[in-house]
């Protein structure tokens, strides 16, 4: 990981853009380290937050579109292989695909806020046949929220970004379920209002 943080420190905004792009393209890099560090370096190099944030979102959208494309092209074949090899899994997979199609945009948006899931949700969306505009809309919202939080923390606390990362690692098992519960509550509440 230090290799990537060194690249960001040495090459600035260009390295940030590239590393954020490949992280969203399912390359095994921790956004919980890269994004706050990018914010910290941007702050130290006097790069405006209003420059680094949109660039990070664009990088994320390019990277995640790559994963979406792979899922769209080859995802169904992979799912077919799984269902042939494990016939009992077919019902669950078909049900999850139906639910994903029903709640796709929301699933992508909330999935962007869950570590690990946030990167691979693009493959699932492509394999489920979600339309690209819906995928893009959910991704824009989710990526913007995620990047704003993590880059913003690094930007504001640039001298203490390591401390922020250590608190995140310590409390993520509590924070992530809490965020999911709040999101689920808001979703259920919105559905009840529609009825």
C-alpha positions in Angstrom: 0.0 0.0 0.0 2.9 2.4 0.7 3.8 2.1 -3.0 0.6 3.7 -4.0 0.7 6.4 -1.3 4.2 7.2 -2.3 3.0 7.6 -5.9 0.3 10.0 -4.8 2.7 12.0 -2.7 5.3 12.2 -5.5 3.0 12.7 -8.6 0.1 14.5 -7.1 -3.2 14.8 -8.9 -2.3 12.6 -11.8 -1.4 9.6 -9.6 -4.5 10.2 -7.5 -6.7 10.0 -10.6 -5.1 6.9 -11.9 -5.0 5.0 -8.6 -8.6 5.9 -7.8 -9.6 4.7 -11.3 -7.9 1.3 -10.9 -9.3 0.9 -7.4 -12.8 1.3 -8.7 -11.9 -1.1 -11.6 -11.6 -3.9 -8.9 -7.9 -3.6 -8.5 -7.1 -4.7 -4.9 -6.3 -1.3 -3.4 -8.0 0.0 -0.2 -10.0 3.1 -0.8 -10.1 3.7 3.0 -6.4 4.5 2.7 -6.1 5.9 -0.8 -9.0 8.4 -0.6 -8.1 10.1 2.7 -4.5 10.2 1.7 -5.4 11.8 -1.6 -7.4 14.4 0.3 -4.5 15.0 2.7 -2.0 15.4 -0.2 -4.4 17.7 -2.1 -4.7 19.9 0.9 -0.9 20.0 1.5 -0.4 20.8 -2.2 -3.1 23.5 -2.2 -5.3 21.7 -4.6 -8.9 22.8 -4.1 -11.4 20.3 -2.7 -13.7 21.3 -5.5 -11.1 20.1 -8.0 -10.0 16.8 -6.3 -13.6 15.6 -5.5 -15.0 15.8 -9.1 -11.8 14.3 -10.5 -12.1 11.4 -8.0 -15.7 10.9 -9.0 -14.8 10.9 -12.7 -12.0 8.4 -12.0 -14.4 6.2 -10.1 -17.0 6.3 -12.8 -14.5 5.3 -15.5 -13.1 2.4 -13.4 -16.5 1.1 -12.3 -17.8 1.3 -15.9 -15.1 -1.1 -16.8 -16.3 -3.6 -14.2 -19.9 -3.0 -15.3 -18.9 -3.9 -18.9 -17.2 -7.1 -17.9 -20.3 -8.1 -15.9 -22.6 -7.1 -18.8 -20.6 -9.2 -21.3 -19.6 -12.2 -19.3 -21.5 -12.1 -16.0 -24.5 -14.2 -17.2 -22.2 -16.9 -18.5 -20.6 -17.1 -15.1 -23.9 -17.3 -13.3 -25.1 -20.0 -15.7 -22.0 -22.1 -14.9 -22.7 -21.7 -11.2 -26.4 -22.7 -11.6 -25.4 -25.8 -13.7 -22.8 -26.9 -11.2 -25.0 -26.2 -8.1 -28.7 -26.5 -9.2 -29.9 -25.7 -5.7 -28.4 -22.3 -6.0 -30.5 -21.5 -9.1 -33.6 -20.4 -7.2 -31.7 -18.0 -5.0 -29.7 -16.5 -7.9 -32.9 -16.0 -9.9 -34.6 -14.3 -6.9 -31.6 -12.1 -6.3 -31.5 -11.1 -10.0 -35.2 -10.2 -9.9 -34.8 -8.1 -6.7 -31.7 -6.4 -8.1 -33.7 -5.5 -11.3 -36.5 -4.2 -9.1 -34.3 -2.1 -6.7 -31.2 -1.8 -9.0 -30.5 1.9 -8.8 -30.9 2.0 -5.0 -28.8 -1.2 -4.6 -25.9 0.3 -6.5 -26.1 3.6 -4.6 -26.1 1.9 -1.2 -23.7 -0.8 -2.3 -21.2 2.0 -3.0 -21.1 2.7 0.8 -20.2 -0.8 1.8 -16.5 -1.8 1.7 -15.7 -4.6 -0.8 -19.3 -4.6 -2.0 -18.8 -1.0 -3.2 -16.3 -2.1 -5.8 -17.9 -5.4 -7.0 -21.5 -4.1 -7.2 -20.6 -2.9 -10.7 -20.0 -6.5 -11.9 -23.3 -7.6 -10.3 -25.2 -4.7 -11.9 -23.8 -5.6 -15.3 -24.5 -9.3 -14.9 -28.1 -8.6 -13.8 -28.6 -6.5 -17.0 -29.2 -3.2 -15.2 -29.3 -0.4 -17.8 -26.2 1.7 -18.0 -28.0 5.0 -17.3 -29.5 3.5 -14.0 -26.2 2.1 -13.0 -24.5 5.4 -13.7 -27.0 7.4 -11.7 -26.7 5.1 -8.7 -22.9 5.1 -9.0 -22.7 8.9 -9.3 -24.6 9.3 -6.1 -22.9 6.6 -4.1 -19.4 7.4 -5.3 -19.9 11.1 -4.6 -21.0 10.4 -1.0 -18.2 7.9 -0.4 -15.5 10.0 -1.9 -16.7 13.2 -0.2 -16.6 11.5 3.2 -13.1 9.9 2.8 -11.4 12.6 0.8 -13.0 15.3 2.9 -11.7 13.7 6.1 -8.2 13.5 4.6 -8.5 17.1 3.3 -9.7 18.6 6.6 -7.4 16.5 8.8 -4.4 16.4 6.5 -1.8 16.3 9.3 -3.7 13.5 11.1 -4.9 11.3 8.2 -3.3 8.2 9.7 -5.3 8.8 12.9 -8.5 9.0 10.8 -7.6 5.7 9.1 -6.9 4.0 12.4 -10.3 5.1 13.9 -12.0 3.9 10.7 -10.3 0.4 11.0 -11.2 0.2 14.6 -14.9 1.1 14.3 -15.9 0.1 10.8 -17.6 -3.0 12.1 -20.0 -0.8 14.0 -20.2 2.1 11.5 -21.0 0.1 8.4 -24.0 -1.8 9.9 -25.2 1.4 11.4 -25.1 3.2 8.0 -26.9 0.2 6.4 -29.7 0.3 9.1 -30.2 4.1 8.6 -30.3 3.6 4.8 -32.8 0.7 5.1 -35.0 2.7 7.4 -35.0 5.7 5.0 -35.8 3.3 2.1 -38.7 1.7 4.0 -40.0 5.0 5.1 -40.0 6.4 1.5 -41.8 3.3 0.2 -44.5 3.7 2.9 -45.0 7.3 1.9 -45.5 6.3 -1.8 -48.3 3.9 -0.7 
